[in-house]
Structures are given as structure tokens and as C-alpha cells.
Amino acid sequence: MAKSATPRAAPAKRAANKSAPAPADHNRERPDTPKDYEASKEELLEFYRQMVLIRRFEEKAGQLYGLGLIGGFCHLYIGQEAVAVGIQSALEPGKDSVITGYRDHGHMLAYGIDPKVIMAELTGRAAGISRGKGGSMHMFSVEHKFYGGHGIVGAQVGLGTGLGFAHKYNDDGGVCVAYFGDGASNQGQVYESFNMAELWKLPIIFVIENNQYAMGTSVNRSSAEDQLYRRGESFRIPGLQVNGMDVLAVRGATEEALAWVKAGKGPILLEMKTYRYRGHSMSDPAKYRSREEVQEMRDKSDPIEGAKAYLLKAGVGEDQIKKIDQDIRKIVGEAADFAESSPEPEAGELYTDVLVEQY
């Protein structure tokens, strides 16, 4: 028998609770509607340079994977460049901390980490940032306060909440940015983390990189609430939905989020509406969407072309833009050559870094 659409009446014995006071309204203040960041010409050039670096680096990584020089899984960031660049350009390296999932190369590049040691890590070389033992999905840099690179879907959200707690406990003025995807947004540990972060008013920005398809299922089919910026509302965490294909919109929203968190108001949630051009990983042919859909996104919403339009409007010439492109291709080529020519780790490296200290 089908269930009735009419909810049952509450038991009579609960009527006495009708006069009970309403819960305290702790946090009904809302952040301001963010405005696009007003970047200087120099900042626009740097945003463009970083996004082109990520795009060309990821294209080269795809080539090396096809040649068998990168093993295991490899998740490319192509199409989502404006998110990492827009957010991390507002952070203070060495003070603010970043943690993300396994689509992590772009975030490391946006944090200023050397492309050579990232590419060496992808190819499993001793010169890699994790000595060749992390590979594509598990890169790490304590020096830069970049805490991975995590292969378990949603695991980084709980760890990021811990990083936010550490910032508050140490009173160091730092903020944690914890990235996760639309697929991970349905994980239970995400909501446990939301609850603790709001209870303790932790300095953390939760960023949902909504690239529309998770591992291969549309967010509209997999999420009962597909407006993901609302996911924190039951925990009194405000959310903002942002055009994640526009670097100035991302940076503007990040400025607003940082102001909220640094004022001691607790966590905030940013839903970045973005799009990945490639499959979920290199092994995904992405047959769940049409080529026409992907091409339309490239033609109308590409973050790099958008930044280029901003540059032209600011008076930057085509020759200067082409020079940036040429320089980036050289940097990426040198990173690939460095990775291919670097030795693999010694067998003894298997036994190092297992414990923080010797016991």
C-alpha cells in the first residue's frame, strides 16, 4: 500500500511542549552578496598565468599517463582552473592551510609549488614532493600547509575540520580551506564535520567544487537537494553559490568568506559551479554526457578565455598574452623532462615516513 502523503498528527501527550521556548537563534546573520573582485592588471596577468600553467600541466600529465609514465589513477583539473586560482590567490601560503581530494594537481600549482616536483611525484620519482610514494592522488607539503590529496571520498572534510580546530587552538590567525566535490557532498562524515565546525566556530571554508557529474552521475539525479550551497543550513552554516568558471567571481566570493571566518563567525560554505572537460579520471570515457555539451561549455564559459577577455579589456596586448603561453609551455616541458630523467626511489624508502617519530 502506498504511503499517505499527509503526515500523521503528533501524539496528544506532546501538546504540553507547544509553549516551550524556541531554540536560540545563534547565527542568523548572513554574509553579504559577493561582488566580482576588482583585480589590477598585474593580478589579472598572474591569474591568467596560473590558470594556463594548470591547463598545460594537466594536458602534459594526460600525455604521460597515456605513455605509461604515470601509473594508477590520474584525475585532471582541466576546466576547473578558476576555482583553485581564485581561492588560493586570496590565501596566505605558510599560514592558511589547504586540503582537498584526489583531483589535487591544480591546487598545488595554485599554491606556488614547483611544477617539477609535482610532475616528478606523478611519475613516482624520488625527486617528487612526496618522494615518489604518493603519486597523483596523495601529494603533500607540510612546508606549504598543503595537506593532500586524499583518495577516500570525503575523508578530507573531517581532516580539514581538524586543521580548522588547530588554527583556532593555536590562535595563529590561519584559515583552513577544505575542498570536496558534489559527489562527496552526500557523505555522512561531511555533515558530522559541519556540525562540529559550527559548534566550535572554527575558521574553515568548506568549498564544494560542483563539476556537475561526480564520478559519472549528474548531481540532479544523485542529490535530492542539488543546490549544494544550502547543504549547511541545518547546521546554521551560511552558503554562497558562485560562478566557478570566472576567476574574479571566485576571488570575490573568497574575500567575503574570509571576512566572515576571520570575524569569528564560524564556518562558511562556497558552492563553486564549475565543469570538468575530461572524464572523472583518465580511465573514464565520459559517455554519460554529449560532446556537444562539453564543447558548449568550452565555447561559452572557459575560465582561461574569460580571463583573456578581462586582460584585453584592461589593455593587455595579444603579444604579451602569447608570450605568457609560450613561457608556460616551456616550464611544463622542463617539468616533464625533469620527471622523466629523475631516478625512482630506493627500495629502502618503503620503510620511511611510516611513523612521525622512531619508537
C-alpha positions as CSV (number, residue, x, y, z in Angstrom):
1,M,0.0,0.0,0.0
2,A,1.3,3.5,-0.9
3,K,2.2,5.7,2.0
4,S,-0.1,8.6,2.7
5,A,1.2,12.0,1.7
6,T,-0.4,13.5,4.7
7,P,1.8,13.5,7.8
8,R,0.4,11.9,11.0
9,A,-0.8,14.1,13.8
10,A,1.6,14.4,16.7
11,P,0.6,12.3,19.8
12,A,-1.6,14.2,22.2
13,K,1.0,13.9,25.1
14,R,3.3,16.2,23.1
15,A,0.8,19.1,23.2
16,A,2.4,20.3,26.5
17,N,5.5,21.2,24.6
18,K,3.7,23.8,22.5
19,S,4.6,26.5,24.9
20,A,8.3,25.5,25.2
21,P,10.7,28.3,24.1
22,A,12.1,28.2,20.6
23,P,15.8,27.2,20.3
24,A,18.2,30.1,20.5
25,D,18.8,31.7,17.1
26,H,22.6,31.7,17.2
27,N,23.6,32.6,13.8
28,R,21.1,34.2,11.5
29,E,23.4,36.9,10.2
30,R,24.2,36.3,6.6
31,P,27.3,37.2,4.6
32,D,27.0,39.9,2.0
33,T,26.4,39.0,-1.6
34,P,29.9,38.8,-3.0
35,K,31.0,41.1,-5.8
36,D,33.5,40.3,-8.5
37,Y,37.0,41.0,-7.4
38,E,38.5,44.2,-8.8
39,A,41.8,43.0,-9.9
40,S,44.7,45.1,-11.1
41,K,46.3,44.5,-14.4
42,E,49.2,42.7,-12.7
43,E,46.8,40.5,-10.7
44,L,44.9,39.6,-13.9
45,L,48.1,38.6,-15.6
46,E,49.0,36.4,-12.7
47,F,45.6,34.8,-12.6
48,Y,45.8,34.1,-16.3
49,R,49.4,32.7,-15.9
50,Q,48.4,30.3,-13.1
51,M,45.4,29.0,-14.9
52,V,47.3,28.4,-18.1
53,L,50.0,26.7,-16.1
54,I,47.4,24.3,-14.6
55,R,45.8,23.7,-18.0
56,R,49.1,22.9,-19.8
57,F,50.5,20.9,-16.9
58,E,47.3,18.7,-16.8
59,E,47.4,18.2,-20.6
60,K,51.0,17.1,-20.3
61,A,50.1,14.8,-17.4
62,G,47.5,13.2,-19.6
63,Q,50.1,12.6,-22.3
64,L,52.5,11.0,-19.8
65,Y,49.7,8.8,-18.5
66,G,49.0,7.6,-22.0
67,L,52.7,6.7,-22.4
68,G,52.6,4.7,-19.2
69,L,54.9,7.0,-17.3
70,I,52.2,7.8,-14.7
71,G,50.6,4.8,-13.1
72,G,47.5,4.2,-11.0
73,F,44.7,6.7,-11.1
74,C,45.0,10.2,-12.5
75,H,42.3,12.9,-12.2
76,L,42.8,16.0,-14.2
77,Y,41.7,19.5,-13.3
78,I,41.1,20.8,-16.8
79,G,38.1,23.2,-16.8
80,Q,38.1,23.9,-13.1
81,E,41.2,26.2,-13.0
82,A,39.4,29.3,-11.9
83,V,38.4,27.7,-8.6
84,A,41.8,26.9,-7.2
85,V,43.4,30.1,-8.6
86,G,40.6,32.4,-7.5
87,I,40.5,30.9,-3.9
88,Q,44.2,30.4,-3.3
89,S,45.3,33.8,-4.6
90,A,43.4,35.2,-1.5
91,L,45.2,32.9,1.0
92,E,48.5,33.4,2.8
93,P,50.9,30.5,2.0
94,G,52.5,29.1,5.1
95,K,49.8,30.4,7.3
96,D,46.5,29.2,5.8
97,S,46.0,25.5,5.2
98,V,44.5,23.7,2.2
99,I,43.2,20.1,1.9
100,T,41.5,18.5,-1.0
101,G,40.6,15.2,-2.6
102,Y,42.4,13.3,-5.3
103,R,42.0,15.9,-8.1
104,D,44.8,17.8,-6.5
105,H,47.5,18.8,-9.0
106,G,45.8,22.2,-9.8
107,H,45.6,23.2,-6.1
108,M,49.3,22.5,-5.6
109,L,50.2,24.6,-8.6
110,A,48.0,27.4,-7.5
111,Y,49.7,27.4,-4.1
112,G,53.1,28.1,-5.8
113,I,54.6,24.6,-5.5
114,D,57.3,23.9,-8.1
115,P,55.8,22.1,-11.2
116,K,59.0,19.9,-11.4
117,V,58.4,18.3,-8.0
118,I,54.7,17.8,-8.7
119,M,55.4,16.1,-12.1
120,A,58.2,14.0,-10.5
121,E,55.6,12.8,-7.9
122,L,53.1,11.9,-10.6
123,T,55.7,9.7,-12.3
124,G,56.8,8.1,-9.0
125,R,60.3,9.6,-8.8
126,A,62.5,10.2,-5.8
127,A,62.6,13.9,-6.5
128,G,58.8,14.1,-6.2
129,I,57.3,16.2,-3.4
130,S,56.3,13.0,-1.5
131,R,59.5,11.2,-2.7
132,G,57.5,9.3,-5.3
133,K,55.4,7.4,-2.8
134,G,52.2,9.5,-3.1
135,G,51.7,9.6,-6.8
136,S,48.8,11.6,-8.3
137,M,46.3,11.2,-5.6
138,H,48.3,11.6,-2.3
139,M,50.6,14.6,-2.6
140,F,51.5,16.5,0.5
141,S,53.6,19.5,1.6
142,V,53.9,20.5,5.3
143,E,56.1,23.5,4.3
144,H,53.2,24.9,2.2
145,K,50.5,23.7,4.6
146,F,49.0,21.6,1.8
147,Y,47.7,18.5,3.4
148,G,46.7,16.4,0.4
149,G,45.5,14.8,-1.8
150,H,43.1,12.1,-0.3
151,G,41.8,9.0,-2.1
152,I,38.8,8.3,0.2
153,V,35.8,10.3,-1.0
154,G,35.0,13.0,1.6
155,A,37.8,12.0,4.0
156,Q,39.5,15.4,3.7
157,V,36.5,17.2,5.1
158,G,36.9,15.7,8.6
159,L,40.6,16.2,8.4
160,G,40.1,19.8,7.2
161,T,37.8,20.4,10.2
162,G,40.7,19.2,12.4
163,L,43.0,21.7,10.7
164,G,40.5,24.4,11.4
165,F,40.5,23.3,15.0
166,A,44.3,23.5,15.1
167,H,44.2,27.1,13.7
168,K,41.8,28.1,16.4
169,Y,43.5,26.2,19.2
170,N,46.9,27.7,18.3
171,D,45.4,31.1,17.7
172,D,47.6,31.5,14.7
173,G,45.2,33.6,12.6
174,G,45.1,30.9,9.9
175,V,42.1,29.6,8.0
176,C,41.6,26.1,6.5
177,V,40.1,25.7,3.1
178,A,38.7,22.2,2.6
179,Y,37.7,21.3,-0.9
180,F,35.4,18.5,-1.9
181,G,33.2,17.6,-4.8
182,D,29.5,17.3,-5.5
183,G,29.8,13.5,-5.2
184,A,31.4,13.8,-1.7
185,S,28.8,16.2,-0.6
186,N,26.5,13.3,0.1
187,Q,28.9,11.6,2.5
188,G,27.8,11.4,6.2
189,Q,31.2,12.4,7.5
190,V,30.7,15.8,5.8
191,Y,27.7,16.6,8.0
192,E,29.4,15.4,11.2
193,S,32.2,17.8,10.3
194,F,29.7,20.6,9.6
195,N,28.2,20.1,13.0
196,M,31.4,20.3,14.9
197,A,32.8,23.2,12.9
198,E,29.7,25.3,13.6
199,L,29.5,24.3,17.3
200,W,33.2,25.3,17.8
201,K,33.0,28.3,15.4
202,L,36.1,27.0,13.5
203,P,37.9,29.1,10.9
204,I,37.2,26.9,7.9
205,I,35.8,27.5,4.5
206,F,34.1,24.4,3.0
207,V,34.4,24.5,-0.8
208,I,32.2,22.3,-2.9
209,E,33.6,22.0,-6.4
210,N,30.4,21.1,-8.2
211,N,31.6,19.9,-11.6
212,Q,28.1,18.5,-12.2
213,Y,28.9,14.8,-12.6
214,A,30.7,13.5,-9.5
215,M,32.2,10.1,-10.7
216,G,29.7,9.9,-13.6
217,T,26.2,10.6,-12.3
218,S,24.6,14.0,-12.7
219,V,24.1,15.9,-9.5
220,N,20.5,16.4,-10.4
221,R,20.0,12.6,-10.4
222,S,22.1,11.8,-7.3
223,S,21.2,14.7,-4.9
224,A,17.7,15.4,-3.5
225,E,18.9,18.9,-2.8
226,D,21.0,19.9,-5.8
227,Q,21.5,23.5,-4.7
228,L,24.6,22.4,-2.8
229,Y,25.3,25.8,-1.2
230,R,22.2,25.1,1.0
231,R,23.7,22.0,2.5
232,G,25.0,23.7,5.6
233,E,21.7,25.4,6.5
234,S,20.5,22.8,9.1
235,F,23.8,23.5,10.9
236,R,23.4,27.3,10.7
237,I,26.3,27.4,8.2
238,P,25.7,30.0,5.5
239,G,26.4,29.2,1.9
240,L,27.1,31.1,-1.3
241,Q,26.7,29.8,-4.8
242,V,29.5,31.1,-7.1
243,N,30.3,31.0,-10.8
244,G,33.3,28.8,-10.6
245,M,34.2,29.4,-14.2
246,D,35.0,33.1,-13.6
247,V,38.2,33.7,-11.6
248,L,37.1,37.2,-10.5
249,A,33.8,35.9,-9.2
250,V,35.6,33.2,-7.3
251,R,38.1,35.6,-5.8
252,G,35.3,38.0,-4.8
253,A,33.4,35.2,-3.0
254,T,36.6,34.1,-1.3
255,E,37.2,37.6,0.0
256,E,33.7,37.6,1.5
257,A,34.2,34.1,3.0
258,L,37.5,35.1,4.6
259,A,36.0,38.2,6.1
260,W,33.2,36.0,7.6
261,V,35.5,33.4,9.1
262,K,38.2,35.8,10.4
263,A,35.5,37.8,12.2
264,G,34.9,34.7,14.4
265,K,31.5,33.8,12.9
266,G,32.4,30.2,12.2
267,P,32.5,28.2,9.0
268,I,31.0,29.2,5.6
269,L,30.2,27.1,2.6
270,L,31.1,28.0,-1.0
271,E,29.5,26.1,-3.9
272,M,31.6,26.6,-7.0
273,K,29.5,25.8,-10.1
274,T,32.3,24.5,-12.3
275,Y,32.8,21.9,-15.0
276,R,35.5,19.3,-15.8
277,Y,36.2,18.8,-19.5
278,R,37.7,15.4,-19.2
279,G,36.3,12.3,-17.6
280,H,36.4,11.7,-13.9
281,S,39.8,10.0,-14.3
282,M,42.0,9.1,-17.2
283,S,40.2,5.8,-17.4
284,D,36.7,7.4,-17.8
285,P,35.4,7.9,-21.4
286,A,32.6,10.1,-20.0
287,K,29.9,8.7,-22.1
288,Y,27.2,10.0,-19.7
289,R,27.3,13.4,-21.4
290,S,27.4,14.5,-25.0
291,R,30.4,16.0,-26.8
292,E,28.1,19.0,-27.7
293,E,27.6,19.7,-24.1
294,V,31.3,19.8,-23.3
295,Q,32.0,21.9,-26.4
296,E,29.3,24.4,-25.4
297,M,31.0,24.8,-22.0
298,R,34.3,25.4,-23.6
299,D,32.9,27.9,-26.1
300,K,30.9,29.9,-23.6
301,S,32.3,29.5,-20.2
302,D,36.0,28.6,-20.4
303,P,37.8,30.2,-17.4
304,I,41.0,30.9,-19.3
305,E,39.3,32.5,-22.3
306,G,37.3,34.5,-19.7
307,A,40.5,35.8,-18.1
308,K,41.9,36.6,-21.5
309,A,38.9,38.7,-22.3
310,Y,39.5,40.6,-19.0
311,L,43.1,41.2,-20.0
312,L,42.2,42.5,-23.4
313,K,39.7,44.9,-21.8
314,A,42.4,46.1,-19.4
315,G,44.7,47.0,-22.3
316,V,47.0,43.9,-22.4
317,G,48.1,43.2,-25.9
318,E,47.8,39.8,-27.7
319,D,51.6,39.6,-28.0
320,Q,52.0,39.8,-24.2
321,I,49.4,37.1,-23.7
322,K,51.1,34.8,-26.3
323,K,54.4,35.3,-24.5
324,I,52.8,34.0,-21.3
325,D,51.5,31.0,-23.2
326,Q,55.0,30.3,-24.7
327,D,56.7,30.6,-21.3
328,I,54.2,28.2,-19.7
329,R,54.8,25.6,-22.3
330,K,58.5,25.8,-21.7
331,I,58.0,25.4,-17.9
332,V,55.8,22.4,-18.3
333,G,58.1,20.8,-20.9
334,E,61.0,21.3,-18.4
335,A,59.0,19.7,-15.6
336,A,58.2,16.7,-17.8
337,D,61.9,16.3,-18.8
338,F,62.9,16.6,-15.1
339,A,60.4,13.9,-14.1
340,E,61.4,11.5,-16.8
341,S,65.1,11.9,-16.1
342,S,64.9,11.6,-12.3
343,P,65.6,8.3,-10.6
344,E,63.0,6.2,-8.9
345,P,63.1,5.9,-5.1
346,E,65.5,3.4,-3.5
347,A,63.7,0.3,-2.2
348,G,64.5,1.4,1.4
349,E,62.2,4.3,1.0
350,L,59.3,1.9,1.5
351,Y,60.1,1.9,5.2
352,T,60.5,5.6,5.8
353,D,57.8,8.1,6.7
354,V,55.6,5.4,8.2
355,L,55.7,7.0,11.6
356,V,56.4,10.6,12.5
357,E,58.9,9.5,15.1
358,Q,61.0,6.5,15.9
359,Y,59.7,4.2,18.6
